[in-house]
Amino acid sequence: MEHLPTLTCGFGMTLLLSVPAFSIALVLGAIAAIFRVSGIRPLEIVGTVYVETVRNSPLLLILLMLIFGFPDIGITLSLEVAVIVGLGLYSGTFVCETIRSGINSVDVGLVEAARASGLTTRAVIGEVLLPLSLRTMIPPLATVFITTVLSSALAAAVGVAELTGETRAYNLETAQPFIAFGVAAAGYLLINLTIGWLSARSERALKVVR
């Protein structure tokens, strides 16, 4: 109980890293997905290069590049900001593939009908593809969010005192690994069960609307 405030701060830091990172991932992933289904070759190349380059790089390597490599080109980020940006870039690739798969699941006939009615490519994507595919995207997007939360534990490796980092420090001080890492596991479980619950509620709400 004496260490509870410190562990609570670590829990809060995990949320402060994960939520903004997933927000960045949603924006980057949506843009990259639109690029990849746009039919415009230069945009398709940009989206593909981003996804294939970042997705096939270790997340820790990306974090180290942001923290230690970027200062060489005049860009210095705090540890927390670097972790948020790195997580956002990395998770954005999986968001992109989730959205792209959802868009591709829409009946081609509906897309052709929308184009035949005179809608522009932007309107087809924004008014037809994304709304129709949104419900099918919610569960996999929730999975990406959960993965982002779990991946934030790597922040401890670069010196950010989030839940895993604070738990490790607690264990070094008290030599009680079962309690220490059990508390950490409970913290991650609480966050991810909440994400799963919100995902299920959102999916049911969209089903009612449709």
N, C-alpha and C positions, 0 to 999 in steps of 0.2 A: 504493500500500500504506500510505502514511503516513495517508491519510484513511479507511482501511478501518474502524477502530473507530467513527468518526463515522457513516459510512454504515450500519454494522451497527446502531447505535442507532436510526437512522431507520427501518430495516427492522423492528426490534422495536417501535417506536412505531406503525407501520402495523398490525401485528398487535394491539397493545394497544388501538387504536381500533376495528378492524374486528370482532374477535371479540365483545367486549361489545355493540357496536352491533347485530350480527346476532342476538345472543341476545335483546336487547330487541325487535328486529323480529319474531322468532319468536313471542314472547309477545303483543305488541300485534296482530300479524297474525292469530294464531289466535283471539284474543278478538274482533277485528273481524269475522272470517269467520263465527264462530259467531253473532254478533249479526245478521249479514246474512242468514243462512239459518234463523234461529230461528223466523220466522213471527210474532214479537212486534213490532208496528209501532214502538214507541218505540226498541227496541234496533236495529231495522233502520235507523232514521233516524240514530241515533248512529254506527253503523258506516259508513253511506254518507257522512255529513258528514265524518268523519275521513278516509276514503279520497279523496274527491273534492277536499277542501280541500288536504290535504298533497301528494297526488300531482301536483296541477296547480300547485304552487308550486316555484320554483327552489330546489334544495338550498342554494345559497349564501345565498339570502334567508333561509331557515330558520336557518342558522348565524348570520347577522348578527343576526337577531331574538333568538336565544337569548343571544348574547354582549353585544349593545348595547341591546336592547330590554327584556329581562327585568329588568335592574337598576332600571329606572324603576318597576317594580311590586314592588320589594323582593326580587327573586330574583337572586342573583349566582352564576354558575357559573364554574369554572375553564375555560380554553380547551379542555383535553382532555375534560372532562366535557360541555361544550357540544357538541363535535363528536360524541361518542359518542351523546348524546341526539338530536341532530339527524339523524345517520345512522340511528339506530334508528327514529325517527319516520317518516322518509322511506322506508326500506326496508320498514318494516312494512306500508305500503300495498300493495306488490307481493307480499309474503308473503300478505296477506289475499286478494288476487285469485287467487293460486296455490292456496291452500287451498280457497277457494270453488269454483274450477273443478274441483278434484279431488273435492270433495263432490258437486257436480252431475253428475259423471261416473258416480256409482254408480247402478245400476239402481233405478228408482223402485219396482219390485215388491218388492225386498228391504226398502226403507224402509217400505212399506205393511205388509209381513208383520211387521216388527219392531213397528210401532205396533199392529197387530192383536193381537200377543201380550201387549200390556199395558205395553210399555216407555214410560217418560216421554220427553219431547223430549230431555232431557239424556242419558239412556241411549242413545237412538237415535243421537245425534251421537257420543258417546264410545265406544260399544261396536259400532256398525255402520258409520256413515259414515266416521269418521276411520281406523279400521284398514283398511277396504277400499280407501280412496283413497290411503293413505300411499305405496305404491310408485310410483304415477303422479305424486306430488308431488315426489319426490326430485330428478329432473333440473332442473325449473324452480326449485326452492328453491336448488339449487347455483348456478344462474345468478344468482339474487338475491344470494347470498353473494359471488360473484365481482364483481358490480356494486357491492356495498357496499365491497369492498376497493379497487376502482378509484376509486370516488367519494371514498374517504378522502383522495385526493390534494388535494381542495379544502381540506383542513385547512391546507395550506401558505399558502393565501390569507388565513387569519385568524391566522397566526403560530405554528402548531404545527409543531415540527420533526420531521415524519415523513419517509418516504423521499423524496418529491418535494421537500420543503423542504430537506432536507440535501443532496440532489443539486444543487439550484439554488445553494445556498451554495458547494458545492464547485466548481461551474462558474464562479461569479463570481471565485473565488480563483485558479483554475488556467487558466481560459479553454480548457478541453478539453471542449466540449459533447458530442462523439461518445462519448467514454469515460464522461462523467458520466451522460448520459441512457441510454446503453447499459446501464450497471450498474443503473440504476433499472428499466429495462424487464425486465432479467433477474430482478430481485427480485420484481416483480409477477408475472412469468411463473411463477416457482417457487411462489409462494403459490397461484396460480389453478390450476396443473396439479395441485397437491396436493389442492385442493378437488375438482377433477374426478375424480381417482383415488378419493378417499374416497366420492364420490357413486356411482361405478360399483360399488365394492365393496359399499356399502350396498344398492343396488338388486339386485345378484345375491344377497346374503344374504336379502333379503326374498322373492325369487323362490323360493329353496330352502325357506324356511319355509312359504310358501303351498303 
